Amino acid sequence: MKFTPEKYNIPDKPQVPYIDTEEIWNYLNNAKPSNTRIQEIVSKSLSKERLNLEEVATLIRADKPEQIEMIKSGARMLKEKVYGKRIVLFAPLYVGNLCQNNCEYCGFKATNKDTVRKTLSNEELIKNVEALEHNGQKRLILVYGEHPRYNPEYIAKTVKTVYGVKTGNGEIRRVNINAAPLSIEGFKTVKDAGIGTYQVFQETYDPEAYSKYHKGGRKAAYDNRLVSLDRAQEAGLDDVGIGVLFGLADWRFDVMGLVRHTNHLEACYNVGPHTISFPRLQDAAEFKVDPEFAVSDEEFTRIVAILRLAVPYTGMILTAREPIHIRKEVLQYGCSQIDAGTKIEMGAYSEKENKKQDLNQEQFLINDDRSLGEVIDELLDGDYLPSFCTACYRKGRTGEHFMEFSVPGFIKRFCTPNAILTLAEYIEDYAKEDTAVKGWKLIDKNIRDIKEPKLEASVKMKIEIIKKGKRDLYY
């Protein structure tokens, strides 16, 4: 039967599953990449237009070296055009690892009796936040196992606790969440606590693979998870993050799934995801995954570039699962957020000594365990602008409003000045002497690149105020 994309042009509906396996494979199997066609698609992306499924499938099927380079070159240009050289920094903080699910790839699965189960007490939570603040962190993502104990009221309570911790000039200004899908009322509860982004990763959009690896707990319900962020939108929580755990299914299908999810949210709510995450499988206790779909380094770098082109205005999160050399390479293709100084053992930030990774105490292995200061040093050496900015969240530039700022390209106008100001704060409060020298040099360079004289003068004035001890200035 001849493939006709028009067959699938059925309006999306809120809270109705939207993944059609046949549709996605038809797009992939019928894609015809040519150098001319790829250049057309890259040009569309550079005009900051989201790509459609046929265009994404064409990029995915492009496998000639010159075609892959066209894709990566386009992604580099787009990253610079939309986001500039800024990189937003954050840290994950595991609050509790109780879990009722049985995900074959996860060290926290319910059947793993050797995992050390723990939920941070209020005192332990505060001590870990204090430790993170002492290092200069301003943005956290709180991570919870999927368990009844971690209900919306509990999540809201821990969020408020984190926001209340102040150590000198240290404070957490944005708390994002990675937790179980909630009901509409549950999402309203956590929204009222003042959270930033709420992440729910589908893990894989392939229904067959999903069923294979999720055999117990509420997470086994594919459709419920698939539309969970629709419920967040219905609750008024318009700042959401999606993601895939690459290695569970064919990466080509899952890239298409991420874009299809983006399409769905835009069609139903006029706003796409604030962030897309794309971690690769890593070893874990009782790890049981078929290696058939393991994603190579070469494939991973292509994935990042394709996703950047596919959704030009969406933040892309690169995690410490990846080794240093891969993190360094794919930053140029479009990642806008990275974690740094990451510790995923329960309560590890408040411990004085760094322990060797233990699979019975961690969800998975990480491959970049450098401190926040070390990561900032490398970013500065690469001419990247480290940022702890939280202005969009606090100024209400989220959801549809965020799209209004980011899609036309206004993001650089606000984000670069705010990144400069947060870096100035970090230098004044936490940086080593050699880091401070490099940091002020990069700040001066970025100020000179501001094209609006009034804005340039304003940024310089705010930096002088920061040097005198004032904090939390932003546009």
C-alpha positions in Angstrom: 0.0 0.0 0.0 1.3 3.4 -1.0 2.3 5.6 2.0 0.0 8.6 2.3 0.9 10.9 5.3 -2.5 12.6 4.9 -4.0 9.5 6.3 -2.8 10.5 9.7 -3.8 14.2 9.7 -6.4 13.6 12.5 -6.7 16.4 15.0 -5.0 15.6 18.4 -7.2 15.6 21.4 -6.2 16.3 25.0 -5.5 13.2 27.1 -5.9 10.9 24.1 -3.0 8.6 23.1 -1.3 10.0 20.0 1.5 7.4 19.1 0.6 5.4 15.9 3.4 2.9 15.4 2.5 2.3 11.8 2.6 6.1 11.1 6.1 6.5 12.5 7.6 3.5 10.7 6.0 4.6 7.5 7.6 8.0 7.7 11.0 6.4 8.5 10.7 3.7 5.8 9.6 6.1 3.1 12.2 8.9 3.9 14.4 9.7 0.9 17.4 11.8 2.0 19.3 13.7 -0.6 21.9 16.4 -0.1 19.5 18.9 -1.5 16.6 17.8 0.6 18.7 17.8 3.8 19.9 21.4 3.1 16.3 22.5 2.6 15.3 21.0 6.0 18.3 22.5 7.8 17.4 25.9 6.3 13.9 25.6 7.6 15.2 24.8 11.0 17.6 27.8 11.0 14.5 30.0 10.4 13.4 28.6 13.9 10.5 26.6 12.6 9.8 23.2 14.1 10.3 20.3 11.7 7.5 17.9 10.8 7.7 14.2 11.0 8.6 13.7 7.3 11.5 16.1 7.7 12.8 14.5 10.9 12.6 11.1 9.3 14.6 12.3 6.4 17.4 13.6 8.8 17.3 10.3 10.7 17.7 8.3 7.5 20.6 10.4 6.2 23.7 8.2 6.7 26.3 9.5 4.3 29.2 11.3 5.9 28.6 14.5 4.1 24.9 14.5 5.0 25.7 13.8 8.7 28.1 16.8 8.6 25.4 19.0 7.1 23.1 18.1 10.0 25.8 18.7 12.6 26.9 21.9 11.0 23.3 23.1 10.9 22.8 22.2 14.6 25.9 24.2 15.6 24.7 27.2 13.7 21.2 26.9 15.3 22.6 26.6 18.8 24.6 29.8 18.4 21.7 31.6 16.7 19.0 30.7 19.3 20.9 30.2 22.6 24.3 31.8 22.0 27.1 30.3 24.0 25.3 30.1 27.3 25.0 26.8 29.2 22.5 26.6 32.1 23.8 24.6 35.1 21.9 22.5 37.6 22.2 19.5 40.0 19.9 16.6 40.7 19.0 15.8 44.3 17.5 12.4 45.1 14.9 12.8 47.8 13.7 9.2 48.0 14.3 5.9 46.2 11.2 3.9 47.4 9.6 2.5 44.2 6.8 0.2 43.3 7.8 -0.2 39.6 9.8 -2.9 38.0 11.8 -1.3 35.3 14.3 -3.8 34.1 17.0 -1.2 33.5 16.7 0.6 36.9 18.6 -0.1 40.1 15.7 1.2 42.2 13.2 -1.4 40.8 10.9 -2.9 43.5 12.3 -6.4 43.1 15.9 -5.4 43.8 16.2 -6.4 47.5 19.8 -5.3 47.7 19.2 -1.7 47.0 19.5 0.5 50.1 16.1 2.2 50.4 16.0 5.6 51.9 14.0 8.8 52.1 15.8 11.9 53.2 14.5 13.3 56.5 13.7 17.0 56.6 17.1 17.6 58.4 19.0 15.5 55.8 17.3 17.3 53.0 18.3 20.7 54.4 21.9 19.6 54.9 22.2 18.4 51.3 20.7 21.7 50.0 23.1 23.6 52.2 26.0 21.6 50.7 24.8 22.4 47.2 24.4 26.1 48.0 28.0 26.2 49.4 29.2 25.0 46.0 27.3 27.7 44.2 24.3 25.8 42.9 21.1 27.8 42.3 19.0 25.3 40.3 18.0 21.8 41.4 15.9 19.0 40.1 14.4 16.9 42.9 14.1 13.2 42.0 11.6 10.8 43.6 10.9 7.1 43.2 7.4 6.3 42.1 5.8 5.3 45.4 2.6 6.4 47.3 4.8 8.0 50.0 5.9 10.6 47.4 2.4 12.0 46.9 1.7 15.6 45.6 1.5 16.9 49.2 4.9 15.4 50.1 6.5 16.7 46.9 5.1 20.2 47.6 6.4 20.1 51.2 9.9 19.2 50.1 9.9 21.9 47.5 8.9 24.5 50.0 11.7 23.2 52.4 14.3 23.6 49.7 13.2 27.1 48.8 13.5 28.0 52.5 17.2 27.0 52.9 19.5 30.1 52.8 23.3 30.0 53.5 24.9 33.3 53.2 24.5 34.4 49.6 23.4 30.9 48.7 19.9 30.0 47.8 18.0 27.7 45.4 16.0 29.8 43.0 14.4 27.1 40.9 13.3 23.6 41.8 12.3 21.3 39.0 10.7 17.9 39.6 11.3 14.4 38.2 8.6 12.1 39.7 5.6 9.9 39.0 2.8 11.1 36.7 0.1 12.8 38.8 -3.6 13.5 38.5 -4.8 16.9 37.5 -5.4 17.8 41.1 -2.0 16.5 42.0 -0.3 18.6 39.4 -2.2 21.7 40.8 -0.8 20.9 44.2 2.8 20.9 43.1 2.3 23.9 40.9 1.1 25.9 43.9 4.4 25.0 45.6 6.2 27.1 43.0 8.0 24.4 41.0 9.7 25.1 37.7 9.6 22.2 35.2 7.8 18.9 35.9 9.6 16.1 34.0 7.9 12.8 33.0 10.0 10.7 30.6 8.2 8.1 28.5 11.5 6.1 28.5 10.5 4.7 25.1 7.6 5.5 22.8 7.7 2.0 21.2 4.7 0.3 22.9 6.2 -3.2 22.4 9.6 -2.3 24.0 7.8 -0.4 26.7 5.8 -3.4 27.7 8.9 -5.6 27.6 10.8 -3.4 30.1 8.0 -2.2 32.4 6.4 -5.2 34.0 5.1 -4.0 37.3 3.7 -0.9 39.1 1.7 1.9 37.7 4.4 2.7 35.2 3.5 -0.5 33.3 0.5 1.5 31.9 1.9 2.9 28.7 -1.1 5.1 27.7 -1.4 6.6 31.2 2.2 7.7 31.1 1.9 8.9 27.5 -0.7 11.5 28.2 0.4 12.3 31.8 1.7 15.8 30.8 -1.6 16.6 29.2 -2.9 16.4 32.8 -0.2 18.8 33.9 -1.3 21.3 31.2 -5.0 20.8 32.2 -3.9 21.7 35.7 -2.3 25.0 34.5 1.3 23.6 34.8 2.5 24.6 31.4 6.3 24.1 32.1 6.9 20.4 31.3 9.8 18.3 30.3 9.8 15.1 28.1 12.5 12.5 27.6 13.7 9.2 26.2 16.1 6.6 27.7 17.9 5.7 24.5 18.9 2.0 24.3 15.5 0.4 25.1 14.3 0.5 21.5 15.4 1.6 18.0 16.7 5.2 18.5 15.1 6.2 15.2 11.6 5.4 16.5 12.2 7.2 19.8 13.5 10.4 18.2 10.3 10.4 16.1 8.3 9.8 19.3 9.8 12.8 21.0 8.9 15.0 18.0 5.4 13.5 17.9 5.0 14.2 21.6 6.0 17.8 20.9 3.5 18.1 18.1 0.8 16.7 20.4 1.4 19.2 23.1 1.5 22.1 20.6 -1.7 21.0 18.9 -3.7 20.6 22.1 -2.2 23.4 24.3 -0.4 25.7 22.0 2.9 25.1 23.8 5.6 22.5 23.5 7.8 21.0 26.1 10.2 23.4 27.9 12.9 20.8 27.8 13.8 17.5 26.1 16.2 15.0 27.8 17.9 12.2 26.0 19.9 10.0 28.5 21.5 6.8 27.3 21.2 3.5 29.2 23.9 3.0 31.8 24.7 0.0 34.0 22.6 -0.5 37.1 22.0 -3.2 39.7 20.1 -6.2 38.3 20.4 -4.6 34.8 18.4 -6.6 32.3 18.4 -5.0 28.9 18.8 -6.5 25.4 22.0 -4.9 23.9 20.4 -5.0 20.4 19.4 -1.3 20.6 22.5 0.1 22.4 23.3 3.6 21.0 26.9 4.2 19.9 28.7 7.4 20.5 28.4 8.2 16.8 24.7 7.6 16.9 24.3 9.6 20.1 26.0 12.7 18.6 23.7 12.5 15.6 20.6 12.2 17.8 21.5 15.4 19.6 22.1 17.3 16.4 18.8 16.0 14.8 16.8 16.9 17.9 18.3 20.4 18.0 17.1 20.9 14.4 13.8 19.3 14.9 12.7 21.5 17.8 14.8 24.7 17.6 13.3 26.6 20.5 13.2 23.8 23.2 15.8 23.4 25.9 17.9 20.3 25.6 19.3 18.6 28.8 22.6 16.7 28.7 23.3 14.6 31.8 26.3 13.3 33.7 25.5 9.8 32.4 27.7 10.7 29.5 31.5 10.7 29.7 33.4 14.0 29.6 34.5 13.7 26.0 31.0 13.1 24.7 29.6 15.9 26.9 32.2 18.3 25.4 31.4 17.3 21.8 27.6 17.5 21.9 27.5 20.8 23.7 28.2 22.4 20.4 25.2 20.7 18.7 22.6 22.3 20.8 22.5 21.3 24.5 21.4 24.2 26.6 21.4 22.7 30.1 23.8 20.3 31.9 24.2 19.0 35.4 27.4 19.5 37.2 28.9 18.3 40.5 26.3 15.4 40.3 25.9 12.8 43.0 23.1 10.4 42.8 23.6 8.4 46.0 21.0 9.2 48.6 22.3 12.1 50.8 25.7 12.2 49.2 26.0 16.0 48.9 26.3 16.5 52.6 29.0 13.8 53.1 32.6 15.1 53.4 34.2 12.3 51.4 33.5 11.2 47.9 32.6 7.5 47.9 33.2 5.1 45.1 30.0 4.5 43.1 27.9 1.6 44.5 25.2 0.1 42.2 23.2 -1.0 45.3 22.9 2.7 46.4 22.5 4.4 43.1 19.9 4.3 40.3 22.6 3.9 37.6 26.3 4.7 37.0 27.3 8.2 36.0 30.4 8.9 33.9 31.1 12.5 34.7 31.7 13.1 38.5 33.5 16.4 38.2 32.7 19.2 40.7 30.7 22.2 39.7 33.9 24.3 39.7 35.7 21.9 37.4 32.8 21.9 34.9 32.6 25.7 35.0 36.4 25.9 34.4 36.0 23.7 31.3 33.0 25.8 30.0 35.0 29.0 30.4 38.0 27.5 28.5 35.5 26.5 25.7 34.2 30.1 25.5 30.8 29.0 26.9 28.9 31.3 29.3 27.9 29.4 32.4 24.4 30.4 33.6 22.3 29.9 36.8 19.5 32.0 35.4 16.0 31.5 36.7 14.5 34.7 35.3 12.0 33.2 32.8 10.4 31.1 35.5 10.1 34.0 38.0 9.0 36.6 35.4 6.3 34.3 34.2 7.9 33.5 30.8 6.9 29.9 30.8 4.6 27.8 28.7 3.0 29.8 25.9 4.7 32.9 27.2 8.1 31.3 27.0 7.3 30.3 23.4 6.6 33.9 22.5 10.0 34.9 23.7 12.0 32.0 22.5 10.5 31.3 19.0 11.2 34.8 17.6 14.7 34.7 19.0 14.2 37.1 22.0 15.8 34.4 24.2 19.3 35.8 23.6 18.2 39.3 24.5 17.2 38.1 28.0 19.3 35.0 28.6 22.7 36.4 27.8 22.5 39.4 30.2 21.0 37.1 32.9 23.7 34.6 32.4 26.3 37.3 32.8 24.8 38.4 36.1 24.6 34.9 37.6 28.2 34.2 36.5 29.3 37.4 38.2 27.5 36.3 41.4 29.3 32.9 41.2 32.7 34.5 40.7 32.2 36.9 43.7 30.9 34.2 46.0 32.5 30.8 45.1 35.1 30.9 42.3 38.8 30.1 42.8 41.2 32.9 41.8 42.1 31.4 38.4 38.5 30.7 37.6 37.6 34.3 38.5 40.2 35.7 36.1 38.8 33.6 33.2 35.2 34.4 34.2 35.6 38.2 34.3 37.4 38.0 31.0 34.5 36.1 29.4 32.0 38.5 31.0 33.8 41.5 29.5 33.7 39.8 26.1 30.0 39.0 26.3 29.2 42.5 27.4 31.0 43.9 24.3 28.9 41.6 22.1 25.6 43.2 23.4 24.3 45.2 20.5 22.0 47.5 22.4 23.9 50.4 24.1 21.2 50.9 26.8 21.2 47.2 27.7 25.0 47.1 27.7 25.1 50.1 30.2 22.5 48.5 32.3 24.4 45.2 32.6 27.6 47.0 33.6 25.7 48.9 36.2 24.1 45.7 37.7 27.6 44.1 37.8 28.9 46.9 39.9 25.9 46.5 42.2 26.7 42.8 42.5 30.3 43.6 43.4 28.9 45.7 46.3 27.1 42.7 47.7 23.6 42.9 46.1 22.3 39.6 44.7 19.5 38.2 42.5 19.4 40.9 39.8 17.8 39.9 36.5 15.9 41.0 33.4 
